[in-house]
Amino acid sequence: MTPAKSSPRWRVSFNDGWRFFRGDAPDAGKALARHRLEPWLLPTGADLMHAGVRPPTRPAAEPSPKLSFIQPDFDDSTWRELTLPHDWGIEGPFSQELPGETGKLPWHGVAWYRKTFHLKQRDASSLIELHLDGAMSYAAIWLNGICIGGWAYGYTSFKVDLTAHAKFGADNVLAIRLDNPPNSSRWYPGGGLYRNTWLVRTPRLRVSHHGSFVTTPQVEPRAAWVNVDVELENGTERKAKVSLQTSIYALSNAGELQGKALVVSALSELELDPGYHAHRSHGLRVPNPRLWSVEQPERYVAVTVLGSQGRLVDRVETPFGIRSLRADPDQGFFLNEKPLRLNGVCMHHDLGALGAAVSERAIERQVQILKDMGCNAIRTAHNPPAPELPEVCDRLGMLLMVEAFDCWRRGKKWPHGMDERDPNVEYFDYAQAFDHWHEQDLRAMVRRDRNHPSVVMWSIGNEVIEQWFPDGWKLARRLAGIVREEDRSRPITSAFNGESAGYNGFQTAVDLVGYNYKPKAYLPFREAHPTTPVLGAETSSAVSSRGEYFFPVSDDKAEGRVNFHVSSYDLSAPPWAFPPDEEFRGLDKAPSALGEFVWTGFDYLGEPTPYNSDSTNLLNFSDPVERARMQQELARLGKIAVPSRSSYFGIIDLAGFPKDRFYIYQARWRPELRMAHILPHWNWPERVGKVTPVHVYTSGDEAELFLNGKSEGRQHRTAHEYRFRWNKVRYTPGVLKVVVYRDGKKWAVATRQTTREATRLGVETDRDELRADGRDLAFVTVSVQDQLGQIVPRADADITFSLTGPGDIVAVDNGDPTSLEPFQATRRKAFNGLALVIVRTRTGRGGRLVLTVRSHGLAKSTLALQSRP
């Protein structure tokens, strides 16, 4: 949201005109090692440290003053020119030499970004800051050859002050070095300036960064009490007499102020000494409030104006929503005093074929698909998200659990070959930064996101090792205390993968206990701790490949795995996990539990369980020809090679195509939707006469299955059963049809038909009107179809894509977790009948875009899109 033109502050995108170099400066030496740079980085977060702690100060010397890459006159003309956000890892190439755990992509190592920019002389009296929404990772920043700060954690949004070393009325040069330690992540983290950057000008006498905090402590139908806490700072050398006032406006869905102010606070007047901060609160009564909810995400904005001597000094807009929330240990979660079961999913931060480079439209698409399933909540596993996620969730109506860390002082990633119990072990993940950075990271996370109505709880950690230690609760209590100092309006949780953590004192540090994969733990915990609410912080972890089905069908969750794929009968799971049905039973037997967050909503890059290890047994290859080919490849590599580069956990695949599991959740989470879904597909020429079980997911309570018009039996749903199963159906080509009933009345009908041979390609876009801003995206689904327009479910046609007009094909995918084809391409094999093309507009260039898709032997297809300035 852009402040009014009269505002003394501005915030502009700083994404254009960067130069990029993959690798380190040839003269870097050891001076830029992470531990040696830390004294220059830590002062960046000094304003986020507790007032009783002596803040770190910058060393007088430079860390490496003669380093070539930081010199303003260094010639970077041979470096690659690019626009942010940028993830260097997603560019690949995929490599069998790299671990599947992090996507077989080259995200680790060192890289540099440089940018030359001009500052006007008239801005010399202001503060000039660089705001980075995230930089992966261990960012070190130089301005005009001077190290001005940086940040360790790649997921934290932070700022650096440019003012002291900026040249006004002249060009300035920024140099940013990033350093991703190898073996430092359990999933694909990405690499680079992968989130947005901003150049910000503010007055020296101002509202502090994230200094406006809005809460709604009392919400009633006739009126709501809105409290606006404002932090001011005087960066001038003189005492200032200032006035402060806040007004509240309605906010449109497009983020624009509507009409006149609904209410205006009393005028506060105060004196502020130079170099000091001050706090003031405004209480405002909003009559007949429109409440923010999942169904109707109504929003407001608090406009705070700072004046001095009759002139405007600063103006800040703070979007928020009026809503109440509470977690009741007996009755569950309440939003606006209405019970709401948390139908949630966990989400890693990558955007599939786009990698970790943030895109608001890609996030928006994910949230829209999840809402269509009936999802109402997301857990940001296991780190603070890009700021675009809570913004989209505010606008579309999606609850958020914002999580801080995957580990604390005891890490989960260390050098191969070392024993974790070795006292000299060096952790490569966040544990190596924890002691010096956890407070700054927590406060930065909460301050940035605490005004979002979608954010309903904070998580201080995921499956942390400290939960198993007798004194682990002490560290948990410290972290929870930091969060409470910043925000007491939301509950705090942590994800426990050990049931004992709910009983050993660890549970006393949090407001809600979140259990991972413990569907039978909710009732015992409720009985032992009647005043503490409980939820499923991470559930199910079923695994499947979209459109893959293996026989015979077994309820053994370790079965159904062939050729590095997992059956989509939705019965497979790792040893610690469960099919969705098991979690449903646990929750239904514990109605006081707040709900669940399924692992995961979408597939993500990396962590391809159950093929997460390069020591996978060759018996996964059932085809002897394929096994022999792989044995030759293994002999060449000298190890067992696992091709998988993305997860199987998603309810939706990496390309955004729903798996069968989508519909068992839709049936449960949208009970009033008339729906039924049949699986598997019905193209099995090699199985004629063989038993081919049929499952149906539906919101009905009774169902009858027909094969070519003949009934296979009518079933009624029994207690704690969540799918209908016909286990003795023998395959015959033709038509499967299910007729579903509810309360004895016809509810829904679904069919599954044997298709004919593939004859053509189909194209369908998620939207055909785009903004010509260089960021907007169209996600185009390409399907292999027969002459009747049915998707041929086992088709793997090689498809090529071409685009004319003012746009670009930025990525392609097909949702196949074993595919090592590059994402940046103009061709892709279909995976079980589907492929994806992502089209991006160009800045300021409107016009007609035409996408053409071709495959040998199939009729081509075209799609027209319109890009408008």
VENZIKA-V134775 format. One record per residue. OMEGA is omega in radians with two decimals (NA if undefined). Layout:
[[OMEGA] [OMEGA]]
This chain:
[[-3.09] [3.10] [3.13] [-3.09] [-3.12] [-3.09] [3.11] [3.13] [2.98] [-3.13] [-3.07] [3.10] [-3.13] [-2.99] [-3.02] [2.93] [3.11] [3.00] [-3.00] [3.09] [3.13] [-3.07] [-3.11] [3.07] [-3.10] [-3.13] [-3.08] [-3.13] [-3.12] [-3.07] [-3.08] [3.03] [-3.01] [-3.09] [-3.14] [-3.14] [-2.99] [3.12] [3.12] [-3.11] [-3.02] [3.14] [3.11] [-3.13] [-3.05] [-3.11] [3.11] [-3.12] [-3.09] [-3.07] [-3.12] [-3.13] [3.09] [-3.06] [3.10] [3.10] [-3.07] [3.05] [-3.12] [-3.10] [3.04] [-3.12] [-3.14] [-2.95] [-3.09] [-3.11] [-3.02] [-2.98] [-3.11] [-3.08] [-3.14] [-3.09] [3.10] [-3.12] [3.13] [-3.07] [3.12] [3.10] [3.13] [3.09] [-3.11] [3.09] [3.09] [-0.04] [-3.06] [3.06] [-3.08] [-3.07] [-3.06] [3.13] [3.04] [0.09] [2.95] [-3.13] [3.05] [3.10] [-3.12] [-3.06] [3.05] [-3.12] [3.11] [2.93] [-3.12] [-3.12] [-3.05] [-3.09] [-3.02] [3.10] [-3.05] [3.02] [-3.10] [3.00] [3.06] [3.13] [3.04] [-3.11] [-3.07] [3.02] [-3.12] [-3.10] [-3.09] [3.13] [-3.05] [-3.13] [-3.11] [2.97] [3.11] [-3.09] [2.96] [3.11] [3.12] [-3.13] [3.10] [3.12] [-3.02] [-0.19] [-3.05] [-3.12] [2.99] [-2.94] [3.06] [3.01] [-3.14] [3.07] [-3.11] [3.09] [-3.06] [3.07] [-3.12] [-3.08] [-3.09] [-2.98] [-3.05] [-3.08] [-3.09] [2.96] [-3.10] [-3.13] [2.99] [-3.13] [3.14] [-2.87] [-2.99] [-3.05] [3.11] [3.03] [-3.11] [-3.03] [-3.07] [3.07] [3.10] [-3.12] [3.03] [3.01] [-3.10] [3.10] [3.09] [-3.04] [3.12] [3.13] [3.05] [3.08] [-3.09] [-3.14] [3.09] [3.10] [-3.13] [-3.11] [-2.97] [3.12] [3.05] [3.00] [-2.90] [3.01] [-3.04] [3.04] [-3.03] [2.96] [-3.00] [3.01] [3.06] [3.00] [3.12] [2.98] [-2.89] [2.87] [-3.06] [3.07] [-3.03] [-3.04] [3.08] [-3.05] [-3.06] [3.03] [3.13] [-3.00] [-3.13] [-3.10] [3.09] [-3.09] [-3.07] [-3.12] [3.06] [3.08] [-3.12] [3.13] [3.14] [3.07] [-3.07] [3.04] [3.12] [3.05] [-3.14] [3.13] [3.10] [-3.14] [-3.11] [3.00] [-3.06] [2.96] [-3.04] [3.01] [-3.06] [-3.14] [3.14] [3.06] [3.12] [3.12] [2.92] [-3.11] [3.13] [3.12] [3.11] [3.10] [-3.13] [3.08] [-3.12] [3.00] [-3.12] [3.10] [3.12] [3.13] [-3.12] [-3.12] [2.97] [-3.13] [3.08] [3.09] [-3.10] [3.03] [-3.08] [3.13] [3.12] [3.12] [-3.08] [3.05] [3.07] [3.13] [3.02] [3.12] [3.06] [3.05] [-3.08] [3.14] [3.14] [-3.12] [3.06] [-3.03] [2.99] [-2.98] [3.02] [3.10] [3.10] [-3.12] [-3.12] [-3.07] [-3.14] [-3.09] [3.07] [3.04] [3.04] [3.14] [-3.10] [-3.08] [3.10] [-3.13] [3.09] [3.09] [3.05] [3.12] [3.09] [-3.14] [-3.13] [3.14] [-3.07] [3.08] [-3.12] [3.07] [3.10] [3.07] [3.08] [3.11] [3.05] [3.07] [3.03] [3.09] [-3.09] [-3.10] [-3.14] [-2.97] [3.06] [-3.04] [3.13] [3.00] [-3.07] [3.11] [3.03] [-3.13] [-3.12] [3.07] [3.14] [3.06] [-2.92] [3.04] [2.98] [-3.12] [2.90] [-2.93] [-3.08] [-3.09] [3.07] [-3.06] [3.09] [-3.13] [-3.11] [3.14] [-2.97] [3.06] [-3.13] [-3.13] [3.12] [3.08] [3.13] [3.12] [3.12] [-3.11] [3.13] [3.11] [3.13] [3.12] [3.10] [3.09] [-3.06] [3.09] [3.11] [-3.09] [3.11] [2.97] [-3.08] [-3.04] [-0.17] [-3.00] [3.05] [-3.10] [2.91] [-3.11] [3.13] [-3.12] [3.10] [3.10] [3.10] [-3.14] [3.03] [-3.02] [-3.05] [3.14] [3.12] [3.14] [-3.11] [2.81] [-3.13] [-3.04] [-3.04] [-2.90] [2.97] [3.07] [3.07] [-3.07] [3.11] [-3.02] [3.13] [-3.13] [3.13] [-3.07] [3.07] [3.09] [3.13] [3.09] [-3.13] [-3.10] [3.10] [-3.11] [3.14] [-3.11] [3.10] [3.10] [-3.14] [-3.09] [-3.05] [-3.13] [-3.13] [3.12] [-2.93] [-3.03] [-3.06] [-2.94] [-2.96] [-3.13] [3.13] [-3.13] [3.14] [-3.11] [3.12] [3.12] [-3.06] [-3.11] [-3.12] [-2.93] [-3.01] [3.08] [-3.11] [3.11] [3.13] [-3.11] [-3.06] [3.06] [3.07] [3.01] [-3.10] [3.12] [3.14] [3.03] [-3.09] [-3.10] [-3.10] [-3.12] [-3.08] [-3.04] [-3.06] [-3.11] [-3.11] [-3.13] [-3.12] [3.12] [3.09] [-3.13] [3.10] [-3.12] [3.10] [3.11] [3.09] [3.14] [-3.11] [3.08] [-3.13] [-3.06] [3.06] [-3.08] [-3.11] [3.09] [-3.14] [3.09] [3.00] [-3.07] [-3.10] [2.98] [3.03] [-3.13] [-3.12] [3.14] [3.05] [-3.05] [-3.01] [-3.13] [-3.14] [-3.07] [-3.10] [-3.09] [-3.02] [3.12] [3.13] [3.03] [3.10] [3.13] [3.04] [3.04] [3.12] [-3.07] [3.12] [-3.08] [-3.01] [-3.11] [3.09] [3.13] [3.14] [3.14] [-3.12] [-3.07] [-3.01] [-3.12] [-3.09] [3.10] [-3.13] [3.11] [3.01] [-3.08] [3.11] [-2.98] [3.00] [-3.02] [2.97] [-3.12] [3.11] [2.99] [-3.08] [3.03] [3.10] [-3.12] [-3.08] [-3.03] [-0.08] [-3.13] [-3.07] [3.04] [3.04] [-3.02] [3.09] [-3.11] [3.08] [-3.10] [-3.10] [3.03] [3.11] [2.96] [-3.14] [-3.06] [-3.14] [2.97] [3.03] [3.07] [-3.06] [3.11] [3.03] [-3.07] [-3.07] [-2.91] [-3.00] [2.90] [-3.07] [-3.08] [-3.08] [3.09] [3.10] [3.14] [-3.14] [-3.14] [-3.12] [3.08] [3.12] [-3.05] [3.13] [3.09] [-3.03] [-3.10] [-3.03] [2.97] [-3.04] [2.99] [-0.12] [3.09] [3.12] [2.88] [-3.12] [-3.12] [-3.14] [3.07] [-3.07] [3.05] [0.21] [3.14] [-3.02] [-3.05] [3.08] [3.09] [-3.12] [-3.10] [3.14] [3.13] [3.04] [3.13] [-3.12] [-3.13] [-3.09] [3.10] [3.12] [3.13] [3.13] [3.12] [-3.13] [3.10] [3.08] [3.13] [3.14] [3.11] [3.12] [-3.09] [-3.12] [3.11] [3.07] [-3.10] [3.10] [-3.07] [-2.99] [-3.10] [3.11] [-2.96] [3.05] [-3.02] [-2.96] [2.94] [3.12] [-3.04] [-3.02] [-3.13] [-3.13] [3.10] [3.14] [2.95] [3.10] [-3.11] [3.10] [-2.96] [3.03] [3.06] [3.10] [3.12] [-3.12] [-2.99] [3.06] [-3.00] [-3.13] [3.10] [3.11] [-3.07] [3.00] [-3.11] [-3.13] [2.96] [0.10] [2.97] [-3.02] [3.06] [-3.06] [-3.09] [-3.13] [-3.06] [-3.12] [-3.14] [-3.11] [3.12] [-3.12] [-3.04] [3.13] [3.07] [3.10] [3.00] [-3.10] [3.05] [3.05] [-3.11] [3.13] [-3.07] [3.05] [-3.11] [3.10] [2.99] [-3.08] [3.06] [-3.13] [-3.11] [3.02] [3.09] [3.12] [-3.07] [3.05] [-3.12] [3.08] [-3.11] [3.08] [2.98] [-2.94] [3.05] [2.99] [-3.08] [2.98] [-2.94] [-3.05] [3.12] [3.07] [-3.03] [2.94] [3.13] [-3.14] [-3.01] [2.91] [3.11] [3.05] [3.05] [-3.03] [3.14] [3.03] [-3.07] [3.07] [-3.11] [-3.13] [-2.99] [-3.09] [3.09] [3.06] [3.12] [3.03] [-2.97] [3.00] [-3.08] [3.03] [3.12] [3.10] [3.14] [-3.01] [3.05] [3.04] [3.09] [3.13] [-3.11] [3.08] [3.08] [-3.09] [3.06] [-3.06] [3.07] [-3.14] [-3.08] [-3.13] [-3.12] [-3.05] [-3.04] [2.91] [3.09] [-3.02] [3.08] [3.08] [-3.12] [3.04] [-2.96] [2.97] [-3.03] [3.10] [-3.13] [3.10] [3.09] [3.12] [-2.84] [-3.12] [-3.07] [3.11] [-3.09] [3.06] [-2.99] [3.05] [-3.05] [3.03] [-3.07] [3.00] [-3.13] [-3.02] [3.11] [-3.10] [2.94] [-3.05] [3.14] [3.05] [3.12] [3.07] [3.11] [-3.14] [-3.09] [3.14] [-3.07] [3.06] [3.01] [-3.13] [3.08] [3.13] [-3.03] [3.06] [3.03] [3.10] [3.00] [3.01] [3.02] [-3.09] [2.97] [-3.03] [2.97] [-3.08] [3.01] [3.11] [-3.09] [3.12] [3.10] [3.05] [-3.05] [3.02] [-3.09] [3.09] [3.10] [-3.08] [3.06] [3.11] [3.09] [3.09] [3.13] [-3.07] [2.99] [-3.08] [3.10] [-3.14] [3.09] [-3.13] [3.11] [3.11] [3.13] [3.12] [3.06] [3.12] [3.09] [-3.06] [3.11] [NA]]
